[in-house]
Amino acid sequence: MGDKVELNELNRVKKDLDKCIRCGLCATYCPVYRVERDESALARGKNRIIKGLVAGEFEFSDEMAEIL
C-alpha cells in the first residue's frame, strides 16, 4: 500500500515534470551534485526517474525513494 501512495503523489506533479528542459544549468548551483557528480542529484535526474515511474518504465524501489 505504501508504494501506491507514493506513486499517487508522483502523479500529482506530472504536469510540473515537463517544465524541466534538461539543460543542466542546475548542476552549477547544486551543492550535492558538485560533491557526488551523480545525475540523480540534479533536478533533471530526479525528473527522469519520476517520469519513468509515472509512465511505468521503472519499478518503484527503496533506492528510488531515497533518491527522490
C-alpha positions in Angstrom: 0.0 0.0 0.0 2.9 2.4 0.7 4.2 2.2 -2.8 0.8 3.0 -4.3 0.6 6.1 -2.1 4.0 7.4 -3.3 3.1 6.7 -6.9 -0.2 8.7 -6.5 1.8 11.6 -5.1 4.1 11.4 -8.2 1.1 11.5 -10.5 0.0 14.8 -8.8 3.2 16.5 -10.0 3.1 15.1 -13.5 2.4 18.4 -15.2 5.4 20.0 -13.5 7.8 17.5 -14.8 7.7 19.0 -18.3 8.9 22.3 -17.0 12.4 21.0 -16.8 14.0 21.3 -20.2 17.0 19.2 -19.1 19.5 22.0 -19.8 21.8 21.1 -16.9 22.1 24.6 -15.5 21.0 23.4 -12.1 24.3 21.5 -11.9 26.2 24.8 -11.4 24.2 25.6 -8.3 23.6 22.1 -6.8 26.0 21.5 -3.9 25.1 17.8 -3.8 26.0 17.4 -7.5 29.3 19.2 -7.0 30.3 16.6 -4.5 28.7 13.4 -5.8 28.8 14.0 -9.5 25.7 11.9 -9.8 22.9 12.8 -12.3 20.3 11.7 -9.8 21.3 14.6 -7.6 20.1 17.0 -10.2 16.5 18.1 -10.9 16.7 16.6 -14.4 17.9 13.3 -13.0 15.1 13.2 -10.4 12.6 14.3 -13.1 13.7 11.4 -15.4 13.2 8.9 -12.5 9.7 10.3 -11.8 8.7 10.4 -15.4 9.8 6.7 -15.7 7.8 5.8 -12.6 4.7 7.6 -13.8 5.0 6.0 -17.3 5.5 2.6 -15.8 9.0 2.3 -17.3 10.6 1.8 -13.8 9.5 -0.2 -10.8 9.4 1.8 -7.6 12.1 0.8 -5.1 13.6 1.8 -1.8 16.6 3.1 -3.7 14.4 5.4 -5.9 12.6 6.6 -2.8 15.9 7.5 -1.2 17.0 9.4 -4.3 13.7 11.3 -4.5 
